[in-house]
Amino acid sequence: MKDLCDLKVHINGQHTFLLHQRILCSFSGRLKKMVKQERKRSQPKGSGLKITEFPGGPEGFELISRFCYSNGRIPMSPANVSLLHCGAIFLEMTEEFSTCNLLRQTETFLDGLFYWTWGDILTALKICETCLPIADSSGLLLKLIASLLAKISANSEVPLTVATQLPSSSSSCSSPDTSGFRCSSSTKTPETIKPLLLRIETIKPCFAKEWWFDDLTILGPNIIEKFMRNLEAYGTDNKNLILTRFLLHYLKAAAKKPSFDKLGYGGLADTAIYGVVLMGRSAFSCRGLLWVLRLVSGLGLSKECRCKLERLIGLMLDQATLDDLLVSGYDGVVYDVNLVLRLVRVFVSEREGGLSLQRMKKVGRLVDKYLGEISPDPSLKVSRFLGVAESLPDSARDCFDGVYRALDIYLESHPKLTSEECMRLCQCLNYEKLTLEACKDLAKNRRIPPGVAVQALAAQQSKLRIKSYIADGLDPAATPRLARCTAGAEAERISPELLDEKEKLKLNLQRMQNRVMELEKVCREMKGQMSKMVRTKTIDSTYHHSTRGMPRLC
């Protein structure tokens, strides 16, 4: 037994094999060289050979050992031919050392690759992940991918090598399975190909998932990258909608795996985004684009691709819904407010390009809903709230009631705000665009600073007065009379039951102004009394100090 196990081989630091030196060296040129070099070194006898980065690890070396001990024979299958082929190249098992060499046998087996089934090819590709460097350099990986593409092309109506032509018109796809993709068709279709297009649309409506999408999700990102490069559709060369949708499907499936590691997926994410941006709104809805952004955000997406995708989404922001904008945030923040701010800025920047007021107002209503949703977040900073509230021009809102409701919720959820912060927050309101009900609620709201309430009521009164002038046929600009309401006593004599809403508002404003004047008068009186007390105390202390050291005269 001792003579039979005269060679010790350590594979990748994972496993040690005790083998017969003469049997293995008769098939492997590399092992023969390593044994000779080991004998020349002054290391202890029996320390063995150390082999690192062996393709396939201990499992691959065990297959090689079985081949050697079986006198140059081993049953081959798509499940082991990749390991045997790469191991034979690594150990130099060529005709130079044996007529029954392993390398020639694996090459002969691979010549029948054309007759393999779809599952056989996928199995061999999956095994190549354990010996990828040698499989790639030897051309084995390229052969398997070419065979895979041949199978796809033979069973698909649309070839993968053809770039997708952008349609002249598009309609939104309502199927929830398409994740926001659009189904498009040209308005001018030749009569000769209409039957073919009808058959394709019947089989795969709205560019539905291809039959091979799920099968390829078992492969690693390095294999998929080689797959895309072989089609000349990697990176900025991606101009195919089917391949773009496959990459999105692949990334979605990969992110759900328990052992998912985002390293290695950045290039595929960028490739998918290049395809998405190229197709643009002709193939993707706003909801679909936001879904894509959620998917690729944690996969090492480059800054350039992110900016391109966000710009595309921002230009279509008027098509978004509240649920679309509720993207999870980072660092303890519930929602990604910075993302929404960037999208709104992109949308507003297109005003100069002919953005309609109707689209602007639609985004204004959407932003107000978003403000109401994020307001209860205790980690939302004042600057972020104001950034969203002030991201749109005043013309985007016919009414500021939505902003006021969101502000009220924010003040209630953040009770520790300073008076300066409260005042700054209230500056995002346009008091003239508040309804009468919102203005009355603001005046009674204890969380709103009194000064802000006075300004809101004054603006509301001015608006009502202007409306009254217009109703009476007068020019508001030519009427010099403004709110010189010093007749507080006269206003209080009027019975509130006989006043309409406009007069009630005037009365409330007058009472509040009188109250402010009374408070200012009380403050002045208190300051005067405090000053007198301080002066009296100073004189008394000076008198006692000056008389303390004087002798008593009586």
C-alpha positions in Angstrom: 0.0 0.0 0.0 2.9 2.3 0.8 4.3 1.8 -2.7 1.0 2.5 -4.3 0.6 5.9 -2.6 4.0 7.4 -3.2 2.6 10.8 -4.5 0.8 13.3 -2.4 -1.1 16.1 -4.2 -2.7 19.1 -2.4 -5.4 20.7 -4.6 -6.3 24.3 -4.1 -5.7 24.0 -0.3 -9.0 22.1 0.0 -8.1 18.4 -0.4 -5.1 16.0 -0.4 -4.9 13.0 -2.8 -2.6 10.0 -2.2 -1.9 8.6 -5.6 0.6 6.4 -7.6 3.2 8.6 -9.1 4.0 6.4 -12.1 0.3 6.1 -13.2 -0.4 9.8 -13.1 2.9 10.9 -14.6 2.4 8.6 -17.6 -0.6 10.7 -18.7 0.4 14.2 -17.5 3.4 16.2 -18.7 2.9 18.9 -16.1 2.8 16.4 -13.2 6.0 14.8 -14.5 7.8 18.2 -14.5 6.5 19.0 -11.0 7.8 15.7 -9.6 11.2 16.3 -11.1 11.4 19.8 -9.6 10.3 18.5 -6.2 13.1 16.0 -6.1 15.7 18.7 -6.7 14.5 20.8 -3.8 15.7 20.4 -0.3 12.2 19.9 1.2 11.4 17.0 3.5 10.6 13.8 1.7 6.9 13.1 1.2 5.8 16.8 1.5 3.9 16.3 -1.8 2.9 18.6 -4.7 0.9 21.8 -4.1 -1.4 22.8 -7.0 -3.4 26.0 -6.8 -6.2 27.2 -9.1 -6.8 23.8 -10.5 -9.9 24.0 -12.7 -12.9 22.4 -11.0 -11.1 22.0 -7.7 -10.9 18.6 -6.0 -13.9 17.3 -8.0 -12.1 18.1 -11.2 -8.9 16.4 -10.1 -10.7 13.3 -8.9 -12.1 12.9 -12.4 -8.6 13.2 -13.8 -7.4 10.6 -11.4 -10.2 8.2 -12.3 -9.2 8.6 -16.0 -5.6 7.7 -15.2 -6.4 4.7 -13.1 -8.8 3.4 -15.7 -6.0 3.2 -18.2 -7.0 6.3 -20.2 -10.8 5.7 -20.3 -13.7 7.4 -18.6 -17.4 7.7 -19.4 -18.0 11.3 -20.7 -21.2 13.3 -20.6 -22.2 17.0 -20.8 -22.0 17.1 -17.0 -18.3 16.2 -16.8 -16.7 17.0 -20.2 -16.1 20.7 -19.2 -14.0 19.7 -16.1 -12.2 16.9 -18.0 -11.3 19.2 -20.9 -10.0 22.0 -18.8 -8.2 19.6 -16.5 -6.5 18.0 -19.5 -5.3 21.4 -20.7 -4.1 22.4 -17.2 -2.1 19.1 -16.7 -0.8 18.9 -20.3 -2.4 15.6 -21.0 -1.6 15.5 -24.7 -0.4 13.1 -27.4 3.2 13.9 -26.5 2.8 11.8 -23.3 0.2 9.3 -24.1 -1.6 7.9 -27.2 -4.8 7.6 -25.1 -4.6 11.2 -24.1 -7.5 12.9 -22.4 -7.4 16.1 -24.4 -8.1 14.4 -27.7 -10.9 12.4 -26.2 -12.7 15.5 -24.9 -12.3 17.3 -28.2 -13.8 14.4 -30.0 -16.7 14.4 -27.6 -17.2 18.1 -28.1 -17.4 17.7 -31.9 -20.8 16.2 -31.4 -22.0 19.4 -29.7 -24.5 20.1 -32.5 -26.5 17.0 -31.4 -26.7 18.0 -27.7 -30.0 18.9 -26.2 -30.9 22.4 -24.8 -30.5 21.0 -21.3 -27.1 19.4 -22.1 -25.7 22.7 -23.3 -26.9 24.6 -20.2 -25.4 21.9 -17.9 -22.0 22.2 -19.6 -22.1 26.0 -19.4 -23.0 25.9 -15.7 -20.0 23.6 -15.0 -17.7 26.0 -16.9 -18.2 28.5 -14.1 -15.8 26.4 -11.9 -13.1 26.5 -14.6 -13.9 29.7 -16.4 -10.4 31.1 -17.2 -9.3 27.9 -19.0 -12.7 27.4 -20.6 -12.6 30.9 -22.0 -9.0 30.8 -23.2 -9.3 27.4 -24.8 -12.4 28.3 -26.8 -14.7 25.9 -25.0 -16.9 28.6 -23.6 -17.3 30.2 -27.1 -18.3 26.8 -28.6 -21.0 26.3 -26.0 -22.4 29.8 -26.3 -22.5 29.5 -30.1 -24.4 26.2 -29.8 -26.8 27.8 -27.3 -27.5 30.8 -29.7 -28.1 28.3 -32.5 -30.8 26.6 -30.4 -32.4 30.0 -29.6 -32.4 31.1 -33.2 -33.9 27.9 -34.4 -36.8 28.2 -32.1 -37.5 31.9 -32.2 -39.4 34.1 -34.7 -37.2 37.2 -34.2 -33.4 36.8 -34.5 -31.3 38.2 -31.7 -28.7 39.6 -34.0 -31.0 42.2 -35.5 -31.3 45.6 -33.8 -34.8 46.6 -32.7 -36.3 49.3 -35.0 -37.9 52.1 -33.0 -41.6 52.3 -33.8 -43.2 55.6 -35.0 -46.2 55.2 -32.6 -46.8 53.3 -29.5 -49.6 52.3 -27.1 -49.3 51.4 -23.5 -49.5 47.7 -22.5 -52.0 47.1 -19.7 -50.8 43.6 -18.8 -49.3 43.6 -15.3 -46.8 40.9 -16.4 -45.0 43.2 -18.6 -43.8 45.4 -15.7 -44.5 48.6 -17.5 -43.3 47.7 -21.0 -45.2 49.0 -24.0 -46.5 47.1 -27.0 -45.6 49.0 -30.2 -46.5 48.6 -33.8 -45.7 50.7 -36.9 -48.5 52.6 -38.6 -47.2 51.6 -42.0 -46.9 47.8 -42.3 -46.3 46.1 -45.6 -49.1 43.8 -46.6 -46.7 40.9 -47.2 -45.5 40.7 -43.6 -48.8 41.5 -41.8 -49.7 37.9 -41.4 -46.3 37.2 -39.8 -46.6 40.1 -37.4 -50.1 39.0 -36.5 -48.8 35.5 -35.7 -45.9 36.8 -33.6 -48.3 39.2 -31.6 -50.7 36.3 -31.0 -47.9 34.1 -29.6 -46.0 36.9 -27.7 -48.2 39.9 -26.9 -46.5 43.0 -25.7 -43.0 41.4 -26.2 -43.9 38.8 -23.6 -41.2 36.8 -21.9 -39.3 34.6 -24.3 -39.2 30.8 -23.7 -35.5 30.8 -22.9 -35.4 33.6 -20.4 -35.9 31.5 -17.3 -33.5 28.7 -18.3 -30.6 31.2 -18.6 -31.1 32.5 -15.1 -29.1 29.6 -13.7 -25.9 30.9 -15.3 -23.5 33.3 -13.6 -23.0 36.9 -14.6 -19.6 36.1 -16.3 -21.3 33.6 -18.6 -24.1 36.0 -19.4 -21.5 38.7 -20.2 -19.8 36.4 -22.7 -23.2 35.6 -24.1 -23.9 39.4 -24.7 -20.4 40.0 -26.1 -20.8 37.2 -28.5 -24.0 38.9 -29.8 -22.1 42.2 -30.0 -24.7 43.7 -27.7 -22.7 44.4 -24.6 -22.5 47.9 -23.1 -23.3 50.8 -25.5 -23.7 48.3 -28.3 -27.0 47.0 -26.9 -29.7 48.0 -29.4 -32.0 45.0 -29.1 -35.2 45.2 -27.1 -35.4 41.4 -26.5 -31.9 41.2 -25.1 -32.7 44.3 -22.9 -35.8 42.6 -21.5 -33.8 39.4 -21.0 -31.2 41.3 -19.0 -33.8 42.9 -16.8 -35.5 39.5 -16.2 -32.1 38.0 -15.4 -31.2 40.7 -12.9 -34.5 40.4 -11.3 -34.1 36.6 -10.8 -30.5 37.0 -9.6 -31.5 39.6 -6.9 -34.0 37.0 -5.5 -31.4 34.3 -4.9 -30.4 33.7 -1.3 -26.7 33.7 -2.1 -26.9 36.9 -4.2 -23.7 39.0 -4.4 -24.1 42.2 -6.4 -20.4 42.1 -7.4 -20.1 41.3 -11.1 -23.5 42.5 -12.1 -22.6 46.2 -12.8 -21.7 45.7 -16.4 -24.9 43.8 -17.1 -26.9 46.5 -15.4 -25.3 49.2 -17.5 -25.9 47.2 -20.6 -29.6 46.9 -19.8 -29.9 50.6 -19.1 -28.2 51.5 -22.4 -30.9 49.4 -24.1 -33.7 51.0 -22.0 -32.6 54.5 -22.8 -32.3 53.8 -26.5 -35.8 52.4 -26.7 -37.1 55.1 -24.4 -40.8 55.9 -24.2 -41.6 54.0 -27.3 -41.1 50.7 -25.4 -41.4 51.6 -21.7 -43.9 53.4 -19.6 -43.0 55.7 -16.7 -44.0 53.0 -14.3 -41.8 50.5 -16.1 -38.8 52.9 -16.0 -39.2 53.4 -12.3 -39.4 49.6 -11.8 -36.1 49.3 -13.8 -34.5 52.0 -11.6 -35.5 50.1 -8.4 -34.1 46.9 -9.9 -30.7 48.2 -10.9 -30.0 50.7 -8.1 -28.3 48.1 -5.9 -26.3 46.4 -8.7 -23.3 48.7 -9.1 -25.0 50.9 -11.8 -22.6 53.6 -13.1 -23.4 57.2 -12.5 -23.7 58.0 -16.2 -26.3 55.3 -16.7 -28.3 56.4 -13.6 -28.4 60.0 -14.8 -29.6 58.9 -18.3 -32.3 56.8 -16.8 -33.4 59.4 -14.3 -33.6 62.0 -17.1 -35.8 59.7 -19.2 -38.1 59.2 -16.2 -38.2 62.9 -15.3 -39.4 63.8 -18.8 -42.4 61.4 -18.3 -43.1 62.3 -14.7 -46.6 63.5 -15.5 -47.5 59.8 -16.2 -46.3 58.6 -12.8 -48.6 57.8 -9.8 -48.0 58.2 -6.1 -47.1 54.5 -5.7 -44.5 54.8 -8.4 -42.6 57.6 -6.5 -42.6 55.8 -3.1 -39.1 54.4 -3.6 -37.4 53.1 -0.4 -34.7 55.3 1.0 -31.3 54.7 2.6 -29.6 55.5 5.9 -32.8 55.2 8.0 -34.9 57.4 5.7 -38.2 55.8 4.7 -38.4 57.2 1.2 -35.8 58.3 -1.4 -36.8 62.0 -1.4 -33.6 63.0 -3.3 -34.6 60.9 -6.2 -38.0 62.6 -6.5 -36.3 66.0 -6.3 -34.0 65.1 -9.2 -36.9 63.9 -11.2 -39.0 67.0 -10.6 -36.0 69.2 -11.5 -35.6 67.4 -14.9 -39.4 67.8 -15.6 -39.3 71.5 -14.7 -36.2 72.1 -16.7 -38.2 71.2 -19.8 -40.5 74.2 -19.4 -38.5 76.2 -21.9 -39.0 73.4 -24.4 -42.7 73.9 -24.6 -44.0 72.1 -21.5 -47.8 72.6 -21.3 -49.4 74.1 -18.2 -51.8 71.1 -18.0 -48.8 68.7 -17.6 -47.2 71.0 -15.0 -50.4 71.1 -12.9 -50.7 67.3 -13.1 -47.2 67.0 -11.6 -48.2 69.6 -9.1 -51.0 67.4 -7.8 -48.7 64.4 -7.8 -46.1 66.3 -5.7 -48.7 67.4 -3.2 -49.8 63.8 -2.7 -46.2 62.8 -2.3 -45.6 65.6 0.3 -48.6 64.3 2.3 -47.2 60.8 2.2 -43.6 61.6 3.4 -44.6 64.2 6.0 -45.0 61.8 8.9 -41.5 60.5 8.5 -39.6 61.6 11.7 -36.2 61.4 9.9 -37.3 63.8 7.1 -35.3 67.0 7.4 -36.8 70.5 7.0 -34.6 71.2 4.0 -35.9 68.0 2.2 -39.5 68.9 2.9 -39.0 72.4 1.7 -37.1 71.1 -1.3 -40.0 69.1 -2.5 -42.6 71.8 -1.6 -40.7 74.5 -3.5 -39.5 72.4 -6.4 -42.4 73.5 -8.6 -43.3 77.1 -9.7 -46.5 78.6 -8.3 -48.2 78.2 -11.6 -48.2 74.4 -11.1 -50.8 74.7 -8.4 -54.2 76.3 -8.5 -54.6 75.7 -4.8 -52.1 75.3 -1.9 -54.4 73.4 0.4 -52.5 70.2 -0.3 -49.2 71.8 0.7 -50.8 73.2 3.9 -52.2 69.8 4.9 -48.8 68.2 4.4 -47.2 71.0 6.4 -49.6 70.5 9.2 -48.8 66.8 9.3 -45.1 67.5 9.3 -45.4 70.0 12.2 -47.4 67.5 14.2 -44.9 64.7 13.5 -41.9 67.0 14.4 -42.9 68.7 17.7 -39.3 69.8 18.5 -38.9 72.2 15.7 -37.8 75.7 16.6 -39.9 78.8 15.9 -37.4 79.8 13.2 -37.8 76.5 11.5 -41.6 76.7 11.7 -41.5 80.2 10.1 -39.2 78.9 7.3 -41.5 76.0 6.6 -44.6 78.3 6.3 -42.8 80.3 3.6 -43.5 77.5 1.2 -47.2 78.5 1.3 -48.9 80.9 -1.1 -51.5 82.4 1.2 -53.4 83.9 -1.7 -54.0 80.4 -3.2 -55.4 79.0 0.0 -59.1 78.3 0.1 -61.2 80.1 2.7 -61.7 76.8 4.7 -57.9 76.2 4.8 -57.2 79.8 5.8 -59.7 79.6 8.7 -58.1 76.3 9.9 -54.6 77.9 9.6 -55.7 80.8 11.8 -56.9 78.5 14.5 -53.9 76.1 14.2 -51.8 76.3 17.3 -48.8 74.8 15.5 -48.7 77.7 13.1 -46.9 80.9 14.3 -49.2 83.8 15.0 -47.4 86.1 12.6 -48.0 83.6 9.8 -51.7 83.4 10.6 -52.0 87.2 10.4 -50.3 87.2 7.0 -52.5 84.5 5.7 -55.7 86.3 6.9 -54.5 89.6 5.4 -53.8 87.9 2.1 -57.2 86.2 2.2 -58.9 89.5 3.0 -57.1 91.3 0.1 -58.2 88.5 -2.3 -61.8 88.8 -1.2 -61.7 92.6 -1.5 -60.3 92.3 -5.0 -63.0 89.8 -5.9 -65.6 92.2 -4.5 -64.3 95.1 -6.6 -64.4 92.9 -9.7 -67.9 91.8 -8.9 -68.9 95.5 -8.5 -67.3 96.4 -11.8 -64.5 98.4 -10.2 -60.8 98.4 -11.1 -58.9 97.0 -8.0 -55.7 98.8 -9.1 -57.5 102.2 -9.1 -59.0 101.8 -5.6 -56.6 103.2 -3.1 -58.5 102.0 0.0 -56.7 99.0 1.7 -57.0 97.5 5.1 -57.0 100.5 7.4 -59.2 98.7 9.8 -58.8 100.5 13.1 -62.5 100.3 13.8 -62.3 97.2 16.0 -65.0 98.4 18.4 -67.3 99.1 15.5 -66.7 95.6 14.1 -67.5 94.0 17.5 -70.9 95.8 17.6 -72.0 93.9 14.4 -73.9 90.7 15.2 -72.0 87.7 13.9 -75.2 85.9 12.9 -75.8 88.6 10.2 -72.4 88.5 8.6 -71.5 86.4 5.7 -68.2 84.5 5.3 -66.4 87.5 3.9 -67.4 89.8 6.8 -66.6 87.1 9.4 -63.1 86.9 7.9 -62.7 90.7 8.2 -63.9 90.6 11.7 -61.4 87.9 12.7 -58.6 89.8 11.1 -59.6 93.0 13.0 -59.8 91.2 16.3 -56.4 89.6 15.8 -54.8 92.9 14.9 -56.3 94.5 18.0 -55.1 91.6 20.1 -51.5 91.9 18.7 -51.6 95.7 19.5 -52.7 95.0 23.0 -50.0 92.4 23.5 -47.4 94.9 22.2 -48.7 97.5 24.6 -48.5 95.1 27.5 -44.9 94.2 26.6 -43.9 97.9 26.5 -45.4 98.5 29.9 -43.7 95.4 31.3 -40.3 96.6 29.9 -40.8 100.0 31.5 -41.6 98.5 34.9 -38.6 96.2 34.6 -36.4 99.2 33.8 -37.7 101.2 36.8 -37.1 98.2 39.1 -33.6 97.8 37.9 -32.8 101.5 38.4 -34.3 101.6 41.9 -32.4 98.5 42.9 -29.1 100.0 41.7 -29.6 103.2 43.6 -30.5 101.4 46.8 -27.4 99.1 46.6 -25.2 102.2 45.9 -26.6 104.0 49.0 -26.1 101.1 51.3 -22.6 100.5 50.1 -21.6 104.2 50.6 -23.0 104.3 54.1 -21.7 101.0 55.4 -18.3 102.4 56.4 -19.4 105.7 57.9 -19.5 106.2 61.8 -22.8 106.6 63.5 -23.3 110.1 64.6 -26.1 109.3 67.1 
